[in-house]
Amino acid sequence: MSRPIQIVEVGPRDGLQNEKAVLEPAIRAELARRLEAAGARRIEAVSFVHPKYVPQMAGAEEVMAALPPEPGRSRIGLVLNGRGYDRAITTAVDEVNISVAATDGFGLKNQGLDRAGQRAMVEAIVARRHNAERGDAAPSLTVTLSCVWGCPFDGEVSVDQVADMVGAYAALGIREIALADTIGAGDPWAVTKKVEAARKAAPDATLRLHFHDTRNTGLANAHAGIEAGVDVLDASVGGIGGCPFAPGATGNIATEDLVYMLERAGFDTGYDLDALIETARWIGEKIGRPAPSALSRAGGWPGVG
Amino acid sequence: MSRPIQIVEVGPRDGLQNEKAVLEPAIRAELARRLEAAGARRIEAVSFVHPKYVPQMAGAEEVMAALPPEPGRSRIGLVLNGRGYDRAITTAVDEVNISVAATDGFGLKNQGLDRAGQRAMVEAIVARRHNAERGDAAPSLTVTLSCVWGCPFDGEVSVDQVADMVGAYAALGIREIALADTIGAGDPWAVTKKVEAARKAAPDATLRLHFHDTRNTGLANAHAGIEAGVDVLDASVGGIGGCPFAPGATGNIATEDLVYMLERAGFDTGYDLDALIETARWIGEKIGRPAPSALSRAGGWPGVG
């Protein structure tokens, strides 16, 4: 068994955005560089959200300027709307990830757009990309669908609702769609069901999974997703971050915990576990609290990573 | 889906035995009573190990005296050898769990017995039980096989080695055999493999799983085990305890985390999640540190538990 699993490192964005500490762009760029040295090939480096709403993400342009393009590496910028895309294409981001919600409630709170409005917003960005606003170097587009396993405003989210949204974004030409358990409310059996429904709705799209460890189900959900055939997962170094809807909870699944589980089972992640753990401890010092990942406390196991 | 999953609560034993705080027998009995009020039907209440080695478990007889027998509830006492069994049968324990190791290295360190010696020790206890030393009320016997997914002294443990041991204990008439990831080194794919091999080696035995969350794989391992057909799992309220071989690591998988994952997916555990979380917080106060479980920090999800 040496099936490769690609991990998209989201610590510099989803992790840091949910930390109290606000880090300078230079530190965030250094985090990205350290993660790349540890093996990250795709990294969500910045968010083009207004700093009034998320001060932790201010200075995305400075972060990107400190990360010169490099073959074989992809730096992702998150956008929530066309204004975010305006900013993204002034930088060297390789990919733009557009975050939308599987529910009206979350979409309205987060972006002021219901589901139909979010689709229209993505459609407009797709059209702009086709017009090649940044020429041949236009960033590729992916979509993350949030609240797939539960919404803090609308509650349960049905399999059909998720499948409908996945089908709609695939129909817009989005080639990779991430299903996100934004508040960490999912369980592995529900992961299997929604991955299967999403694949049926978008058989040609690459599915990606984004889990939060809010209720400790993150790695179980990852296991279920991989067993259901998904090869791309998001994770955050150190498990940093949190959940605005569950104060005291932890953040994304930790990259080093995921790498440990996968490498121990014989999957190929391309990461150096020791370098990851070192980076988790380094960012823990920068944010002023120990990284909550298990591996940064327990250490690995001989021959893994 | 309403498949019942039985959770054996091991917090009063495996949890407390690995905490720095030493609690009086009266508090440990109260913990057992609170857990039973929250839904526990089987509970590892005591260990008949010498208090010189494990002071946290001193006064097992007092704990048991404070727990009068009750129909439908089973209180389990752990023993490591015949001397432990001598003590166990002077109390009202409903079950005796004999802990043995899948490796010579751990068996020698923990009990001064290699694998052959451990089998002989169990065989002698089985013979004594047949002689009905406590009459008709002789406790039932189960075996826990430790280090199934890795040993701190002998390293990797092969599938064949585990299957051999499981087959040997089933041949002694042991009807329930627990496979334990004592140091939390397993991954879910390895769980599937060893569960399948153990079932083949002992098709008539009930398999039980015991996971530690040392490296955050505990719930993923539980998911894999349940998917492989296992219906009985150990868990510890609050996720209390730790790992003597990985200082700073967490303990057993937390009962409330496991209950959340299972009830969310529609399994029936018989537990009241809110009462469990309350008990986790209560024991956190007694041991002087917050319980490390995710649910006791994040809370549940409407309609679960």
Chai-1 contact restraints between the chains, C-beta under 6 A:
chainA,res_idxA,chainB,res_idxB,connection_type,confidence,min_distance_angstrom,max_distance_angstrom,comment,restraint_id
A,A185,B,W301,contact,1.0,0.0,6.0,A-B,restraint_1
A,D187,B,M261,contact,1.0,0.0,6.0,A-B,restraint_2
A,D187,B,R264,contact,1.0,0.0,6.0,A-B,restraint_3
A,D187,B,A265,contact,1.0,0.0,6.0,A-B,restraint_4
A,P188,B,H223,contact,1.0,0.0,6.0,A-B,restraint_5
A,W189,B,A265,contact,1.0,0.0,6.0,A-B,restraint_6
A,T214,B,A298,contact,1.0,0.0,6.0,A-B,restraint_7
A,R215,B,Y260,contact,1.0,0.0,6.0,A-B,restraint_8
A,R215,B,A294,contact,1.0,0.0,6.0,A-B,restraint_9
A,R215,B,A298,contact,1.0,0.0,6.0,A-B,restraint_10
A,N216,B,L219,contact,1.0,0.0,6.0,A-B,restraint_11
A,N216,B,D257,contact,1.0,0.0,6.0,A-B,restraint_12
A,N216,B,A294,contact,1.0,0.0,6.0,A-B,restraint_13
A,T217,B,L219,contact,1.0,0.0,6.0,A-B,restraint_14
A,T217,B,M261,contact,1.0,0.0,6.0,A-B,restraint_15
A,L219,B,N216,contact,1.0,0.0,6.0,A-B,restraint_16
A,L219,B,T217,contact,1.0,0.0,6.0,A-B,restraint_17
A,L219,B,A220,contact,1.0,0.0,6.0,A-B,restraint_18
A,A220,B,L219,contact,1.0,0.0,6.0,A-B,restraint_19
A,A220,B,A220,contact,1.0,0.0,6.0,A-B,restraint_20
A,A220,B,H223,contact,1.0,0.0,6.0,A-B,restraint_21
A,H223,B,P188,contact,1.0,0.0,6.0,A-B,restraint_22
A,H223,B,A220,contact,1.0,0.0,6.0,A-B,restraint_23
A,H223,B,H223,contact,1.0,0.0,6.0,A-B,restraint_24
A,A246,B,A298,contact,1.0,0.0,6.0,A-B,restraint_25
A,G248,B,R297,contact,1.0,0.0,6.0,A-B,restraint_26
A,A249,B,R297,contact,1.0,0.0,6.0,A-B,restraint_27
A,A249,B,A298,contact,1.0,0.0,6.0,A-B,restraint_28
A,D257,B,N216,contact,1.0,0.0,6.0,A-B,restraint_29
A,Y260,B,R215,contact,1.0,0.0,6.0,A-B,restraint_30
A,M261,B,D187,contact,1.0,0.0,6.0,A-B,restraint_31
A,M261,B,T217,contact,1.0,0.0,6.0,A-B,restraint_32
A,R264,B,D187,contact,1.0,0.0,6.0,A-B,restraint_33
A,A265,B,D187,contact,1.0,0.0,6.0,A-B,restraint_34
A,A265,B,W189,contact,1.0,0.0,6.0,A-B,restraint_35
A,A294,B,R215,contact,1.0,0.0,6.0,A-B,restraint_36
A,A294,B,N216,contact,1.0,0.0,6.0,A-B,restraint_37
A,R297,B,G248,contact,1.0,0.0,6.0,A-B,restraint_38
A,R297,B,A249,contact,1.0,0.0,6.0,A-B,restraint_39
A,A298,B,T214,contact,1.0,0.0,6.0,A-B,restraint_40
A,A298,B,R215,contact,1.0,0.0,6.0,A-B,restraint_41
A,A298,B,A246,contact,1.0,0.0,6.0,A-B,restraint_42
A,A298,B,A249,contact,1.0,0.0,6.0,A-B,restraint_43
A,W301,B,A185,contact,1.0,0.0,6.0,A-B,restraint_44
